[in-house]
């Protein structure tokens, strides 16, 4: 639960940009830093709730796999949700 709280805190602390690469660091709870790419609607409003879609890569992939597959900013804008692509400690 504490890891989720840390992620949520970091996620909302960086809510100024529509697309952002976030490095999560928590020596106490994570074995290494982890990278997450977040795509929010261009008209993102922190006072509103948005559905979140977590896009998980397969074995051997990383958080950037989905970014080359299409224009996810357009999709986030059209459907009004947030996309999150975590790395998942690929190199650990």
The 8 nearest C-alpha neighbors of each residue, nearest first, counted from 0:
[[1, 3, 2, 4, 5, 6, 28, 7],
 [0, 2, 4, 3, 5, 28, 6, 7],
 [3, 1, 5, 4, 0, 6, 28, 29],
 [2, 4, 6, 0, 1, 5, 7, 8],
 [5, 3, 1, 7, 2, 6, 8, 0],
 [4, 6, 2, 8, 3, 7, 9, 1],
 [7, 5, 3, 9, 4, 8, 10, 2],
 [8, 6, 10, 4, 9, 5, 3, 11],
 [9, 7, 5, 6, 10, 11, 4, 12],
 [10, 8, 12, 6, 7, 11, 5, 13],
 [11, 9, 7, 8, 12, 13, 6, 14],
 [10, 12, 14, 13, 8, 9, 7, 45],
 [11, 13, 9, 10, 14, 8, 15, 7],
 [14, 12, 11, 10, 15, 9, 16, 21],
 [15, 13, 11, 16, 12, 10, 45, 17],
 [16, 14, 13, 17, 12, 43, 11, 19],
 [15, 17, 18, 14, 19, 13, 39, 41],
 [16, 18, 39, 41, 38, 40, 19, 15],
 [19, 17, 38, 16, 37, 39, 20, 36],
 [18, 20, 37, 36, 21, 16, 38, 17],
 [19, 21, 36, 35, 37, 22, 34, 18],
 [20, 22, 35, 34, 19, 36, 23, 37],
 [23, 21, 34, 33, 35, 24, 32, 20],
 [22, 24, 33, 32, 34, 21, 25, 6],
 [23, 25, 32, 22, 26, 33, 31, 29],
 [24, 26, 27, 29, 28, 23, 32, 31],
 [27, 25, 29, 28, 24, 30, 31, 32],
 [26, 28, 25, 29, 30, 24, 2, 31],
 [27, 29, 25, 26, 2, 30, 1, 24],
 [30, 28, 25, 31, 26, 27, 32, 24],
 [29, 31, 26, 28, 32, 27, 25, 91],
 [32, 30, 29, 33, 26, 24, 88, 91],
 [31, 33, 24, 23, 22, 34, 29, 25],
 [34, 32, 23, 22, 88, 86, 31, 87],
 [33, 35, 22, 86, 21, 23, 85, 32],
 [34, 36, 85, 21, 84, 20, 86, 22],
 [37, 35, 20, 84, 19, 83, 21, 85],
 [38, 36, 83, 19, 18, 82, 20, 35],
 [37, 39, 18, 82, 17, 81, 72, 19],
 [40, 38, 81, 17, 75, 18, 41, 43],
 [41, 39, 76, 75, 43, 42, 79, 17],
 [40, 42, 17, 43, 76, 39, 72, 75],
 [41, 43, 40, 44, 76, 17, 39, 79],
 [44, 42, 40, 41, 39, 45, 17, 47],
 [43, 45, 46, 47, 42, 48, 14, 40],
 [44, 46, 47, 43, 14, 48, 11, 15],
 [45, 47, 44, 48, 43, 49, 11, 14],
 [48, 46, 45, 44, 49, 43, 50, 42],
 [47, 49, 50, 46, 45, 44, 80, 51],
 [50, 48, 80, 51, 47, 81, 79, 43],
 [49, 51, 80, 81, 52, 48, 79, 82],
 [50, 52, 81, 80, 82, 49, 53, 83],
 [51, 53, 82, 81, 83, 54, 50, 80],
 [54, 52, 83, 84, 82, 55, 51, 85],
 [53, 55, 84, 83, 52, 56, 82, 85],
 [54, 56, 53, 84, 57, 85, 62, 86],
 [57, 55, 60, 61, 54, 58, 62, 64],
 [56, 58, 60, 59, 55, 61, 64, 54],
 [59, 57, 60, 56, 89, 61, 55, 87],
 [58, 60, 57, 61, 89, 56, 90, 64],
 [61, 59, 56, 58, 57, 64, 62, 89],
 [60, 62, 86, 63, 64, 56, 89, 59],
 [61, 63, 86, 84, 85, 64, 35, 36],
 [64, 62, 66, 61, 65, 67, 36, 84],
 [65, 63, 66, 62, 61, 67, 60, 56],
 [64, 66, 68, 67, 63, 62, 69, 84],
 [65, 67, 63, 68, 64, 69, 71, 70],
 [66, 68, 65, 69, 64, 63, 70, 71],
 [69, 67, 65, 66, 70, 64, 71, 63],
 [70, 68, 67, 71, 66, 65, 72, 74],
 [69, 71, 72, 73, 74, 68, 66, 67],
 [72, 70, 74, 73, 69, 75, 66, 38],
 [71, 73, 75, 74, 70, 76, 38, 40],
 [72, 74, 76, 71, 75, 70, 77, 40],
 [73, 75, 71, 77, 76, 72, 78, 70],
 [76, 74, 40, 72, 80, 79, 78, 73],
 [77, 75, 40, 73, 79, 74, 78, 72],
 [76, 78, 74, 75, 79, 73, 40, 80],
 [79, 77, 75, 76, 80, 74, 40, 73],
 [80, 78, 75, 76, 77, 40, 49, 81],
 [79, 81, 50, 75, 49, 51, 78, 40],
 [80, 82, 39, 51, 38, 75, 52, 50],
 [81, 83, 52, 38, 37, 51, 53, 39],
 [82, 84, 37, 53, 36, 54, 52, 85],
 [83, 85, 54, 36, 62, 35, 53, 55],
 [86, 84, 35, 62, 87, 34, 83, 36],
 [87, 85, 62, 61, 34, 88, 35, 89],
 [86, 88, 89, 85, 33, 61, 34, 62],
 [89, 87, 91, 90, 86, 33, 31, 32],
 [90, 88, 87, 91, 86, 61, 59, 60],
 [89, 91, 88, 87, 86, 61, 31, 59],
 [90, 88, 89, 31, 30, 87, 32, 33]]
